[in-house]
Amino acid sequence: MTDMTLSPAGATVLFVIACLAGYRYRTVWKAEGPRLQLWIFGLIAAFCLLTLGFVPLKAQ
């Protein structure tokens, strides 16, 4: 099994990407925009948050 960990900087980048994707998801949803954009932004946010939740951080 591989030792997969996230650095604190990598985790911060993933968190910012998840926040921005979630914000874009919400704006497209409120504007009743294209469903494809909802799926894209929703999957990006979900992937980032699941990665943050299940991949441990590297100890300093």
Z-matrix of the N, CA and C atoms (Angstrom, degrees):
N
C 1 1.447
C 2 1.519 1 109.08
N 3 1.306 2 117.10 1 140.09
C 4 1.454 3 120.76 2 -177.75
C 5 1.526 4 110.52 3 -84.53
N 6 1.304 5 114.71 4 150.67
C 7 1.466 6 120.65 5 176.26
C 8 1.522 7 108.31 6 -93.07
N 9 1.319 8 115.94 7 90.81
C 10 1.451 9 120.51 8 -178.62
C 11 1.530 10 108.78 9 -98.92
N 12 1.325 11 116.22 10 119.79
C 13 1.461 12 121.23 11 177.64
C 14 1.518 13 109.19 12 -134.43
N 15 1.309 14 115.21 13 160.42
C 16 1.461 15 122.18 14 176.33
C 17 1.520 16 109.51 15 -105.53
N 18 1.311 17 115.54 16 138.96
C 19 1.460 18 118.84 17 172.06
C 20 1.529 19 107.74 18 -78.28
N 21 1.327 20 117.80 19 158.45
C 22 1.464 21 119.01 20 177.82
C 23 1.531 22 112.85 21 -59.44
N 24 1.327 23 117.01 22 -36.55
C 25 1.471 24 119.81 23 178.52
C 26 1.527 25 110.71 24 -67.47
N 27 1.325 26 117.19 25 -41.32
C 28 1.462 27 120.82 26 177.90
C 29 1.520 28 111.90 27 -64.21
N 30 1.328 29 116.11 28 -39.44
C 31 1.464 30 120.22 29 177.81
C 32 1.523 31 111.00 30 -65.26
N 33 1.319 32 116.51 31 -37.25
C 34 1.462 33 120.47 32 178.29
C 35 1.524 34 110.66 33 -65.62
N 36 1.315 35 116.43 34 -42.56
C 37 1.468 36 120.59 35 178.37
C 38 1.526 37 110.20 36 -62.66
N 39 1.332 38 117.47 37 -44.90
C 40 1.468 39 120.31 38 178.11
C 41 1.528 40 111.42 39 -61.75
N 42 1.325 41 117.20 40 -38.74
C 43 1.465 42 120.37 41 179.49
C 44 1.525 43 110.98 42 -65.29
N 45 1.329 44 116.81 43 -42.13
C 46 1.476 45 120.47 44 179.20
C 47 1.528 46 110.19 45 -65.31
N 48 1.338 47 117.27 46 -41.83
C 49 1.466 48 120.45 47 177.77
C 50 1.530 49 110.26 48 -62.02
N 51 1.329 50 117.05 49 -41.87
C 52 1.463 51 120.87 50 179.10
C 53 1.530 52 110.85 51 -63.34
N 54 1.317 53 117.22 52 -41.07
C 55 1.471 54 120.66 53 178.60
C 56 1.521 55 111.37 54 -64.21
N 57 1.330 56 116.57 55 -45.12
C 58 1.465 57 120.06 56 -179.80
C 59 1.527 58 111.61 57 -66.59
N 60 1.321 59 117.26 58 -40.76
C 61 1.469 60 120.25 59 178.19
C 62 1.526 61 110.52 60 -66.03
N 63 1.321 62 117.42 61 -39.41
C 64 1.462 63 120.55 62 177.18
C 65 1.514 64 112.44 63 -64.99
N 66 1.325 65 116.21 64 -37.88
C 67 1.466 66 120.26 65 176.95
C 68 1.530 67 110.85 66 -65.02
N 69 1.337 68 116.43 67 -44.47
C 70 1.469 69 120.62 68 178.31
C 71 1.531 70 110.50 69 -64.43
N 72 1.333 71 117.51 70 -38.95
C 73 1.464 72 121.23 71 176.48
C 74 1.520 73 109.83 72 -57.78
N 75 1.318 74 115.65 73 -46.69
C 76 1.468 75 119.50 74 -177.80
C 77 1.526 76 111.67 75 -64.96
N 78 1.333 77 117.64 76 -41.51
C 79 1.469 78 119.76 77 -179.02
C 80 1.530 79 111.18 78 -67.65
N 81 1.321 80 117.67 79 -38.36
C 82 1.471 81 120.01 80 177.14
C 83 1.523 82 110.02 81 -67.77
N 84 1.327 83 116.73 82 -39.92
C 85 1.459 84 120.52 83 179.96
C 86 1.527 85 111.29 84 -63.77
N 87 1.343 86 116.70 85 -44.33
C 88 1.470 87 119.73 86 -179.04
C 89 1.518 88 111.86 87 -67.87
N 90 1.342 89 117.22 88 -31.82
C 91 1.463 90 121.01 89 178.72
C 92 1.521 91 111.70 90 -84.22
N 93 1.340 92 116.91 91 -0.41
C 94 1.459 93 122.94 92 -176.71
C 95 1.524 94 110.50 93 53.22
N 96 1.325 95 113.51 94 50.32
C 97 1.455 96 121.09 95 -179.05
C 98 1.517 97 112.54 96 -79.19
N 99 1.320 98 115.43 97 -169.80
C 100 1.471 99 120.36 98 -177.56
C 101 1.528 100 112.46 99 -62.63
N 102 1.312 101 115.72 100 139.22
C 103 1.468 102 121.11 101 -179.31
C 104 1.526 103 111.82 102 -63.78
N 105 1.337 104 116.84 103 -31.30
C 106 1.457 105 119.54 104 -179.41
C 107 1.527 106 110.67 105 -62.50
N 108 1.316 107 117.09 106 -40.31
C 109 1.465 108 120.00 107 177.78
C 110 1.524 109 111.15 108 -65.31
N 111 1.329 110 117.15 109 -37.56
C 112 1.466 111 119.99 110 176.68
C 113 1.524 112 110.36 111 -59.98
N 114 1.326 113 116.98 112 -45.19
C 115 1.458 114 120.73 113 179.65
C 116 1.522 115 111.31 114 -64.14
N 117 1.310 116 116.91 115 -43.64
C 118 1.469 117 120.12 116 -177.50
C 119 1.529 118 110.42 117 -62.95
N 120 1.323 119 117.01 118 -52.54
C 121 1.464 120 119.61 119 -177.95
C 122 1.521 121 111.88 120 -67.40
N 123 1.321 122 117.46 121 -35.94
C 124 1.452 123 120.59 122 177.74
C 125 1.519 124 112.62 123 -66.12
N 126 1.323 125 116.98 124 -41.20
C 127 1.466 126 119.96 125 179.03
C 128 1.524 127 111.83 126 -69.36
N 129 1.321 128 117.06 127 -37.07
C 130 1.471 129 119.56 128 176.98
C 131 1.522 130 110.22 129 -62.80
N 132 1.329 131 116.54 130 -47.23
C 133 1.461 132 120.15 131 179.98
C 134 1.525 133 110.89 132 -63.80
N 135 1.328 134 117.46 133 -42.22
C 136 1.464 135 120.70 134 -179.57
C 137 1.524 136 111.01 135 -64.89
N 138 1.327 137 117.87 136 -43.47
C 139 1.463 138 121.23 137 179.32
C 140 1.524 139 110.68 138 -60.48
N 141 1.330 140 116.72 139 -45.97
C 142 1.469 141 119.75 140 -179.10
C 143 1.522 142 111.42 141 -63.76
N 144 1.325 143 117.27 142 -44.44
C 145 1.460 144 119.63 143 -177.92
C 146 1.522 145 112.08 144 -69.97
N 147 1.326 146 117.39 145 -36.58
C 148 1.469 147 119.44 146 176.27
C 149 1.521 148 111.37 147 -67.19
N 150 1.329 149 116.54 148 -37.84
C 151 1.458 150 120.01 149 176.36
C 152 1.520 151 110.27 150 -62.80
N 153 1.321 152 116.80 151 -44.58
C 154 1.468 153 120.15 152 178.58
C 155 1.525 154 111.59 153 -63.69
N 156 1.316 155 116.61 154 -33.56
C 157 1.459 156 120.43 155 -177.74
C 158 1.519 157 114.57 156 -76.96
N 159 1.330 158 117.05 157 -31.05
C 160 1.461 159 118.95 158 -171.39
C 161 1.522 160 115.29 159 -112.84
N 162 1.324 161 118.66 160 -12.42
C 163 1.467 162 120.83 161 177.90
C 164 1.528 163 107.43 162 -102.08
N 165 1.326 164 118.11 163 123.21
C 166 1.467 165 120.23 164 -176.95
C 167 1.526 166 112.34 165 -69.82
N 168 1.316 167 114.69 166 153.83
C 169 1.462 168 121.42 167 175.51
C 170 1.523 169 110.15 168 -81.07
N 171 1.305 170 114.45 169 148.58
C 172 1.461 171 120.31 170 177.94
C 173 1.522 172 108.89 171 -74.34
N 174 1.322 173 116.96 172 131.53
C 175 1.462 174 121.42 173 178.09
C 176 1.515 175 109.98 174 -73.94
N 177 1.302 176 115.26 175 139.39
C 178 1.474 177 120.14 176 -179.54
C 179 1.499 178 111.03 177 -86.66
